[in-house]
Amino acid sequence: LCSLLCYISSGINAEYGQQQQQQRQPIVPKKTKREESPPKQKKKVEPEVDPATKKALAEFKSQLAKLVVNVLGKYNKVDCKVGRIMDNNDFKYIARKLTHGLTEKEMQRKGAAADLAITDSLKQRVKQYITAYMSKFGPIYHRT
């Protein structure tokens, strides 16, 4: 009787061991960071721009950035009722975002970098644009 029980239990253990081996999946080594990353996209090849045009664009962008920071300054103050910017990092972020966006808009409008200049009408348009943009955030600006 004892040998019969031992024989049956060894058969059950053998079947259980086979089931466990079938359920185990082979260990696959983890992929390294290099294998996980998608293939790099080629950088856009931009046409050659002459140094004078680059310099004119950089000068315009610098002047526009000063204007944007000047206009946004009132939204950084404590007594601001609409669109208050609470954090210095948010101020930098929105100033950069607006400067790049307005530069692109003005480039599309004028067509050539040599024609870009800060005029009184541009200053007025920038102020109106920033006022309308900040008013849509309500009392406090939250980065989206």
MODELLER restraints for C-alpha pairs under 7 A, 6 or more apart:
rsr = mdl.restraints
at = mdl.atoms
rsr.add(forms.Gaussian(group=physical.xy_distance, feature=features.Distance(at['CA:53:A'], at['CA:113:A']), mean=5.97, stdev=0.5))
rsr.add(forms.Gaussian(group=physical.xy_distance, feature=features.Distance(at['CA:53:A'], at['CA:114:A']), mean=6.23, stdev=0.5))
rsr.add(forms.Gaussian(group=physical.xy_distance, feature=features.Distance(at['CA:56:A'], at['CA:113:A']), mean=6.38, stdev=0.5))
rsr.add(forms.Gaussian(group=physical.xy_distance, feature=features.Distance(at['CA:56:A'], at['CA:114:A']), mean=6.13, stdev=0.5))
rsr.add(forms.Gaussian(group=physical.xy_distance, feature=features.Distance(at['CA:57:A'], at['CA:113:A']), mean=5.56, stdev=0.5))
rsr.add(forms.Gaussian(group=physical.xy_distance, feature=features.Distance(at['CA:60:A'], at['CA:116:A']), mean=6.52, stdev=0.5))
rsr.add(forms.Gaussian(group=physical.xy_distance, feature=features.Distance(at['CA:60:A'], at['CA:117:A']), mean=6.31, stdev=0.5))
rsr.add(forms.Gaussian(group=physical.xy_distance, feature=features.Distance(at['CA:61:A'], at['CA:103:A']), mean=6.51, stdev=0.5))
rsr.add(forms.Gaussian(group=physical.xy_distance, feature=features.Distance(at['CA:64:A'], at['CA:99:A']), mean=6.53, stdev=0.5))
rsr.add(forms.Gaussian(group=physical.xy_distance, feature=features.Distance(at['CA:65:A'], at['CA:99:A']), mean=5.51, stdev=0.5))
rsr.add(forms.Gaussian(group=physical.xy_distance, feature=features.Distance(at['CA:68:A'], at['CA:95:A']), mean=6.33, stdev=0.5))
rsr.add(forms.Gaussian(group=physical.xy_distance, feature=features.Distance(at['CA:68:A'], at['CA:99:A']), mean=6.60, stdev=0.5))
rsr.add(forms.Gaussian(group=physical.xy_distance, feature=features.Distance(at['CA:69:A'], at['CA:95:A']), mean=6.11, stdev=0.5))
rsr.add(forms.Gaussian(group=physical.xy_distance, feature=features.Distance(at['CA:71:A'], at['CA:127:A']), mean=6.45, stdev=0.5))
rsr.add(forms.Gaussian(group=physical.xy_distance, feature=features.Distance(at['CA:74:A'], at['CA:80:A']), mean=6.83, stdev=0.5))
rsr.add(forms.Gaussian(group=physical.xy_distance, feature=features.Distance(at['CA:75:A'], at['CA:83:A']), mean=6.19, stdev=0.5))
rsr.add(forms.Gaussian(group=physical.xy_distance, feature=features.Distance(at['CA:75:A'], at['CA:84:A']), mean=4.89, stdev=0.5))
rsr.add(forms.Gaussian(group=physical.xy_distance, feature=features.Distance(at['CA:75:A'], at['CA:85:A']), mean=5.71, stdev=0.5))
rsr.add(forms.Gaussian(group=physical.xy_distance, feature=features.Distance(at['CA:76:A'], at['CA:84:A']), mean=5.91, stdev=0.5))
rsr.add(forms.Gaussian(group=physical.xy_distance, feature=features.Distance(at['CA:76:A'], at['CA:85:A']), mean=4.92, stdev=0.5))
rsr.add(forms.Gaussian(group=physical.xy_distance, feature=features.Distance(at['CA:76:A'], at['CA:86:A']), mean=6.70, stdev=0.5))
rsr.add(forms.Gaussian(group=physical.xy_distance, feature=features.Distance(at['CA:81:A'], at['CA:139:A']), mean=5.73, stdev=0.5))
rsr.add(forms.Gaussian(group=physical.xy_distance, feature=features.Distance(at['CA:82:A'], at['CA:135:A']), mean=5.86, stdev=0.5))
rsr.add(forms.Gaussian(group=physical.xy_distance, feature=features.Distance(at['CA:82:A'], at['CA:138:A']), mean=5.59, stdev=0.5))
rsr.add(forms.Gaussian(group=physical.xy_distance, feature=features.Distance(at['CA:82:A'], at['CA:139:A']), mean=4.23, stdev=0.5))
rsr.add(forms.Gaussian(group=physical.xy_distance, feature=features.Distance(at['CA:82:A'], at['CA:140:A']), mean=6.53, stdev=0.5))
rsr.add(forms.Gaussian(group=physical.xy_distance, feature=features.Distance(at['CA:83:A'], at['CA:134:A']), mean=4.99, stdev=0.5))
rsr.add(forms.Gaussian(group=physical.xy_distance, feature=features.Distance(at['CA:83:A'], at['CA:135:A']), mean=5.68, stdev=0.5))
rsr.add(forms.Gaussian(group=physical.xy_distance, feature=features.Distance(at['CA:83:A'], at['CA:137:A']), mean=5.62, stdev=0.5))
rsr.add(forms.Gaussian(group=physical.xy_distance, feature=features.Distance(at['CA:83:A'], at['CA:138:A']), mean=5.57, stdev=0.5))
rsr.add(forms.Gaussian(group=physical.xy_distance, feature=features.Distance(at['CA:83:A'], at['CA:139:A']), mean=5.02, stdev=0.5))
rsr.add(forms.Gaussian(group=physical.xy_distance, feature=features.Distance(at['CA:83:A'], at['CA:140:A']), mean=4.79, stdev=0.5))
rsr.add(forms.Gaussian(group=physical.xy_distance, feature=features.Distance(at['CA:83:A'], at['CA:141:A']), mean=4.84, stdev=0.5))
rsr.add(forms.Gaussian(group=physical.xy_distance, feature=features.Distance(at['CA:84:A'], at['CA:139:A']), mean=6.07, stdev=0.5))
rsr.add(forms.Gaussian(group=physical.xy_distance, feature=features.Distance(at['CA:84:A'], at['CA:140:A']), mean=4.53, stdev=0.5))
rsr.add(forms.Gaussian(group=physical.xy_distance, feature=features.Distance(at['CA:84:A'], at['CA:141:A']), mean=5.46, stdev=0.5))
rsr.add(forms.Gaussian(group=physical.xy_distance, feature=features.Distance(at['CA:85:A'], at['CA:91:A']), mean=6.32, stdev=0.5))
rsr.add(forms.Gaussian(group=physical.xy_distance, feature=features.Distance(at['CA:85:A'], at['CA:140:A']), mean=6.35, stdev=0.5))
rsr.add(forms.Gaussian(group=physical.xy_distance, feature=features.Distance(at['CA:85:A'], at['CA:141:A']), mean=5.28, stdev=0.5))
rsr.add(forms.Gaussian(group=physical.xy_distance, feature=features.Distance(at['CA:90:A'], at['CA:143:A']), mean=6.80, stdev=0.5))
rsr.add(forms.Gaussian(group=physical.xy_distance, feature=features.Distance(at['CA:107:A'], at['CA:113:A']), mean=6.59, stdev=0.5))
rsr.add(forms.Gaussian(group=physical.xy_distance, feature=features.Distance(at['CA:110:A'], at['CA:116:A']), mean=6.85, stdev=0.5))
